[in-house]
Amino acid sequence: MKRRSKNQQKTESATLADRLKNEKATVIALVLAAIVFFGALIGIYSGHILHGAGDIFSSDPDERIEFERATVMEIVSEDMTVEEMSEGAYTGSQELSVVVKSGAYKGETLTVFNYFGPLSGVPVSRGDSVVLTIKTHADGAHSATVYEYNRVPVLIGFLVLFFLIVALIGGRTGIKSLVGLVVTVVCLFAILIPLLLKGAPTIPMTFLMCVYVAFVSFTILGGIHRKTMSAFLGTMAGAFFAMVLGIAVQAIAKIDGLRMGDAEGLLQLKYAGVTVELKGLLIASIIICALGAVMDVAMSISSALEEVHAANPSLSQKDLFRSGMNIGRDMVGTMTNTLILAFLGGEFAFIMFLYARDLSFYHLFSTAFASLETISGLSASLGMILAIPLTALVSSVLITHKK
């Protein structure tokens, strides 16, 4: 009994030592990631990003345009009708008396017009919060119109509800995943997009940013552990294959990011002197879209193999790899559908319009839209599928390794 107790103590001591090493490595990794993040921020925002190029979207460069909140105090007059063909939507205008609630003109009462139709704007009522477009002219005079109904409070409430549900159901792991989500969004908007607008190469920079986001997210979620490192390596392999396949098909199909629906505005920025690289935007979108699905698959397989090993430590590397492949095969069908439907769902209204035109097969799939969506969906799906054997292999090797 004494001998067994000593063995147990040695095992517990070794486990505690490994845990402390992992925690120390996790702290070091997160500190280094924070240094990289803040270093990138300093480098990006040490100078202007657009150098005033955004003025090309203004009809009068001498005007200052601001978007501020206001509250409707009175409906002075209104002229609106109901359009039966647009399912009861209103068309017309309202003359409103509003009080500005933010910005340089806060507290000022203005008379503004609210124009609306089936595809833009909505009629408002007294007490509603709206967003104004306030134009300040060169002589200091200013005028305003209603830009849209203020939906920010609703969106913030919905976001808070999302965070609460994830935290309540997911517990500590859910909270960690939310932190990872915040890091991802901040990196996308505060680092990646400004870097691309400063002329950084689109495809390499997007891939490196995804590497950074995946590493930080996995480290926050599970620390420096063989499970998270297996998932990270599998994720990077899957995202890399999605990128390579997208580049190859893009070249063969003779289509690139310049044919994307929203590239026209960015092309105007290039004429204004912004050195953004547009041709790589298609591949960048593929990498970003694939990342989430690949991370999900890689973490699921890596975590499942850890549980399999814990239940039966005698399993060999080959057996663990086989188990990982079996788990991955069960995920292929649903995850592939998830990616394809995500791409199609984002453009569902336009797909209905194309279908209603009764286009021929060759006419439809020769359009830039159909080609772009097909390349994006299939490249991301193939990257996710290829991540399965790679994650299973890395996990089985790390789990069965002696050290």
C-alpha positions in Angstrom: 0.0 0.0 0.0 2.8 2.4 0.9 4.6 1.7 -2.4 1.3 2.3 -4.3 0.8 5.5 -2.4 4.3 6.7 -3.3 3.5 5.9 -7.0 0.3 7.9 -6.8 2.1 10.8 -5.2 4.8 10.7 -8.0 2.0 10.7 -10.6 0.2 13.5 -9.0 3.4 15.5 -8.7 4.2 14.9 -12.4 0.7 15.9 -13.4 0.9 19.1 -11.3 4.3 20.0 -12.8 3.0 19.5 -16.3 0.0 21.7 -15.5 2.1 24.4 -14.2 4.4 24.2 -17.2 1.3 24.5 -19.5 -0.1 27.4 -17.6 3.3 29.2 -17.7 3.6 28.6 -21.5 0.0 29.8 -21.9 0.8 33.1 -20.1 4.0 33.6 -22.1 2.1 32.9 -25.4 -0.7 35.3 -24.6 1.8 38.0 -23.5 3.7 37.6 -26.8 0.5 37.7 -28.8 -0.5 40.9 -27.0 2.9 42.5 -27.8 2.4 41.6 -31.5 -1.1 43.0 -31.4 -0.3 46.4 -29.9 2.9 46.6 -32.0 0.7 46.2 -35.1 -1.7 48.9 -33.8 1.1 51.4 -33.3 2.5 50.7 -36.7 -0.8 51.0 -38.4 -2.2 54.1 -36.7 1.1 56.0 -36.6 0.0 57.6 -39.9 -3.2 58.2 -41.9 -4.7 55.1 -43.5 -6.5 56.7 -46.4 -4.8 60.1 -46.6 -8.1 61.8 -47.4 -9.0 59.5 -50.3 -12.4 59.0 -48.8 -13.3 62.5 -50.1 -13.9 61.0 -53.5 -17.2 59.6 -52.2 -18.3 63.2 -51.3 -20.1 65.3 -53.8 -18.6 68.5 -52.3 -15.2 68.2 -50.6 -15.8 71.4 -48.6 -18.8 69.8 -46.9 -18.5 68.0 -43.6 -20.9 65.1 -43.2 -21.8 63.6 -39.9 -24.2 60.9 -38.7 -25.7 61.6 -35.4 -28.6 60.4 -33.2 -31.8 62.4 -32.8 -35.3 62.0 -31.2 -38.5 62.7 -33.1 -40.4 65.4 -31.1 -43.2 66.1 -33.6 -44.5 65.0 -37.0 -45.1 68.4 -38.8 -46.6 66.8 -41.9 -46.5 63.6 -43.9 -47.4 62.4 -47.4 -47.3 58.7 -47.8 -49.1 55.9 -49.6 -49.2 52.1 -49.4 -47.9 50.1 -52.3 -49.8 46.9 -52.7 -47.1 45.4 -55.0 -44.5 45.8 -52.3 -46.5 43.9 -49.7 -47.9 46.9 -47.9 -44.7 49.0 -47.7 -45.0 52.7 -47.4 -43.7 55.3 -50.0 -43.5 59.0 -49.3 -42.0 61.5 -47.0 -42.4 63.1 -43.5 -41.5 66.5 -42.2 -40.2 66.1 -38.7 -39.1 68.3 -35.7 -36.2 66.5 -34.0 -33.8 67.1 -31.2 -30.2 66.2 -31.9 -28.8 63.8 -29.2 -25.1 63.6 -30.1 -22.3 65.4 -31.9 -21.5 69.0 -32.4 -25.1 70.0 -32.6 -26.3 68.2 -29.6 -29.4 69.7 -28.0 -30.4 71.7 -31.2 -33.9 71.4 -32.6 -34.0 70.9 -36.3 -36.7 70.5 -38.9 -35.8 67.6 -41.2 -37.3 65.4 -43.9 -37.6 61.6 -43.8 -37.9 60.0 -47.3 -38.8 56.4 -47.6 -39.9 53.6 -50.0 -40.1 49.9 -50.2 -36.3 49.4 -50.4 -35.1 52.2 -48.2 -36.2 54.1 -45.1 -39.3 53.6 -42.9 -41.9 56.0 -41.6 -41.3 57.0 -38.0 -43.4 58.1 -35.1 -43.1 60.6 -32.3 -40.5 59.5 -29.7 -38.6 57.3 -32.2 -34.8 57.5 -32.3 -33.4 58.2 -35.7 -30.0 58.7 -37.3 -29.5 62.0 -39.1 -27.2 62.9 -42.0 -26.0 66.4 -41.0 -24.1 68.4 -43.6 -22.1 71.4 -42.5 -21.3 73.6 -45.5 -18.2 75.7 -46.1 -20.0 78.9 -44.8 -20.8 77.2 -41.5 -24.5 76.6 -42.2 -25.9 73.1 -41.7 -28.8 71.0 -42.8 -30.0 67.5 -42.0 -32.2 64.7 -43.3 -33.2 61.4 -41.8 -30.7 58.7 -42.8 -32.4 55.7 -41.1 -34.3 54.5 -38.1 -31.8 54.1 -35.2 -31.4 50.3 -34.9 -28.3 50.4 -32.8 -30.1 49.8 -29.4 -31.9 46.8 -30.8 -28.6 45.3 -32.2 -26.8 46.0 -28.9 -29.6 44.3 -27.0 -29.5 41.3 -29.3 -25.7 41.1 -28.9 -26.0 41.2 -25.1 -28.6 38.4 -25.3 -26.3 36.3 -27.5 -23.4 36.8 -25.0 -25.7 35.9 -22.0 -27.0 32.7 -23.6 -23.5 31.6 -24.7 -22.1 32.3 -21.2 -25.0 30.5 -19.4 -25.0 27.4 -21.5 -21.3 27.2 -22.4 -20.1 28.2 -18.9 -16.4 28.9 -18.5 -15.7 27.5 -22.0 -18.5 29.7 -23.5 -17.0 32.8 -21.9 -13.5 31.9 -23.3 -15.1 31.4 -26.8 -16.6 34.9 -26.5 -13.2 36.3 -25.7 -11.8 34.6 -28.7 -14.7 36.0 -30.8 -14.0 39.5 -29.6 -10.3 39.1 -30.5 -11.2 37.8 -34.0 -13.5 40.8 -34.7 -11.0 43.3 -33.3 -8.2 41.8 -35.4 -10.3 41.9 -38.5 -11.4 45.5 -38.2 -8.5 47.1 -36.3 -5.6 45.4 -38.0 -6.3 43.4 -41.2 -8.5 45.9 -43.0 -6.3 48.9 -42.2 -3.2 46.9 -43.3 -4.9 45.9 -46.6 -5.9 49.6 -47.2 -2.2 50.5 -46.6 -1.1 48.2 -49.4 -0.2 45.0 -47.6 -0.4 42.0 -49.9 -3.9 40.7 -49.6 -3.5 36.9 -49.6 -0.4 36.5 -47.4 -1.6 39.1 -44.9 -5.0 37.5 -44.6 -3.5 34.1 -44.1 -1.1 35.4 -41.4 -3.9 37.2 -39.6 -5.9 33.9 -39.6 -2.9 32.1 -38.2 -2.7 34.7 -35.4 -6.4 34.6 -34.7 -6.5 30.8 -34.6 -3.5 30.6 -32.3 -4.9 33.2 -29.8 -8.4 31.7 -29.9 -7.1 28.2 -29.2 -4.7 29.4 -26.5 -7.5 31.3 -24.8 -9.8 28.3 -25.1 -7.5 25.5 -23.9 -4.1 26.9 -23.1 -0.8 25.5 -24.5 -1.8 21.8 -24.6 -1.4 19.1 -27.1 -5.2 19.2 -27.8 -5.2 22.8 -28.7 -1.9 22.6 -30.6 -3.2 19.7 -32.7 -6.4 21.7 -33.5 -4.3 24.7 -34.4 -2.0 22.8 -36.7 -4.9 21.1 -38.3 -6.7 24.4 -38.8 -3.7 26.0 -40.4 -3.3 23.1 -42.8 -7.0 23.2 -43.8 -6.9 27.0 -44.3 -3.7 26.7 -46.3 -5.2 24.0 -48.6 -8.4 26.2 -49.1 -6.1 29.1 -50.1 -4.0 27.0 -52.5 -7.1 25.5 -54.1 -8.8 28.8 -54.4 -5.7 30.3 -56.1 -5.5 27.5 -58.6 -9.1 27.5 -59.6 -9.1 31.3 -59.7 -6.3 31.2 -62.3 -7.9 28.4 -64.3 -11.4 30.1 -64.3 -9.9 33.5 -65.2 -11.7 35.3 -62.4 -10.5 37.3 -59.4 -11.5 39.7 -56.7 -12.0 42.5 -59.2 -15.2 40.8 -60.2 -16.7 40.7 -56.7 -19.9 42.7 -56.3 -18.5 45.4 -54.0 -15.1 45.9 -55.6 -16.2 49.0 -57.5 -15.9 51.3 -54.5 -12.5 49.9 -53.7 -11.4 50.5 -57.3 -12.3 54.1 -56.9 -10.0 54.2 -53.9 -7.1 52.9 -56.0 -7.7 55.8 -58.5 -7.5 58.1 -55.5 -4.1 56.7 -54.5 -4.9 54.0 -52.0 -2.7 51.0 -52.7 -5.2 48.3 -51.9 -4.7 45.0 -53.7 -8.1 43.9 -55.2 -7.3 40.8 -57.1 -6.6 38.8 -54.0 -9.9 39.7 -52.3 -11.6 36.5 -53.5 -9.0 34.3 -51.9 -9.0 36.4 -48.8 -12.7 35.9 -48.4 -12.2 32.1 -48.9 -9.6 32.0 -46.2 -11.7 33.9 -43.7 -14.9 31.9 -44.4 -13.1 28.6 -44.2 -11.3 29.5 -40.9 -14.4 29.2 -38.7 -15.5 25.8 -40.0 -12.0 24.4 -40.1 -11.4 25.5 -36.4 -14.6 23.8 -35.4 -13.7 20.5 -37.2 -10.1 20.5 -35.9 -11.0 21.2 -32.3 -13.8 18.6 -32.3 -11.5 15.8 -33.6 -8.6 16.8 -31.4 -10.9 16.9 -28.3 -12.6 13.6 -29.2 -9.3 11.8 -29.6 -8.2 13.1 -26.1 -11.3 11.5 -24.6 -10.8 8.3 -26.5 -7.2 8.1 -25.3 -8.3 8.8 -21.7 -10.9 6.0 -21.9 -8.4 3.6 -23.4 -4.7 4.6 -23.0 -3.5 1.4 -24.6 -4.6 2.5 -28.1 -1.8 2.8 -30.6 -1.2 5.8 -32.9 -2.8 3.9 -35.8 -5.9 3.1 -33.7 -6.3 6.8 -32.6 -5.8 7.9 -36.2 -8.5 5.5 -37.4 -10.9 6.8 -34.7 -10.2 10.4 -35.7 -11.0 9.6 -39.3 -14.3 7.9 -38.3 -15.3 11.0 -36.3 -14.3 13.3 -39.1 -16.3 11.3 -41.7 -19.4 11.8 -39.6 -18.8 15.6 -39.6 -18.2 15.9 -43.3 -21.8 15.9 -44.4 -23.2 18.5 -42.0 -20.1 20.8 -42.1 -20.0 20.8 -45.9 -23.7 21.8 -46.0 -23.0 24.5 -43.5 -20.4 26.2 -45.6 -22.3 25.9 -48.9 -25.5 27.1 -47.4 -23.7 30.0 -45.7 -22.4 31.2 -49.1 -25.8 30.7 -50.8 -27.8 32.2 -47.9 -25.8 35.4 -48.1 -27.0 36.0 -51.6 -30.4 34.3 -51.5 -32.4 37.2 -52.8 -30.0 37.6 -55.8 -30.2 33.9 -56.5 -34.0 34.1 -56.6 -33.7 37.0 -59.1 -31.4 34.9 -61.3 -33.7 31.9 -61.1 -36.7 34.0 -62.1 -34.9 35.1 -65.2 -34.9 31.5 -66.4 -31.3 31.6 -67.5 -29.7 28.6 -69.3 -27.2 26.5 -67.5 -24.2 27.9 -69.4 -25.5 31.5 -69.1 -25.9 31.2 -65.3 -22.6 29.5 -64.5 -20.7 31.8 -66.8 -21.7 34.8 -64.7 -19.2 36.2 -62.3 -21.6 35.8 -59.4 -22.1 32.0 -59.9 -18.5 31.4 -60.5 -17.3 33.4 -57.5 -19.8 31.6 -55.1 -19.0 28.2 -56.5 -15.2 28.7 -56.2 -15.6 30.2 -52.7 -17.9 27.5 -51.4 -16.0 24.5 -52.8 -12.6 25.8 -51.8 -13.6 26.4 -48.2 -15.3 23.0 -48.0 -12.3 21.2 -49.4 -10.0 22.9 -47.0 -12.3 21.8 -44.1 -12.4 18.2 -45.4 -8.6 18.0 -45.8 -8.2 19.3 -42.3 -9.7 16.1 -41.0 -7.0 13.6 -41.7 -4.3 16.1 -40.9 -5.8 16.9 -37.5 -6.3 13.2 -36.8 -2.7 12.5 -37.7 -1.2 15.3 -35.6 -3.4 14.4 -32.6 -2.6 10.7 -32.7 1.2 11.5 -32.9 1.2 14.0 -30.1 -1.0 11.8 -27.8 1.1 8.7 -28.2 4.4 10.5 -28.0 6.4 9.6 -24.9 7.3 13.2 -23.8 
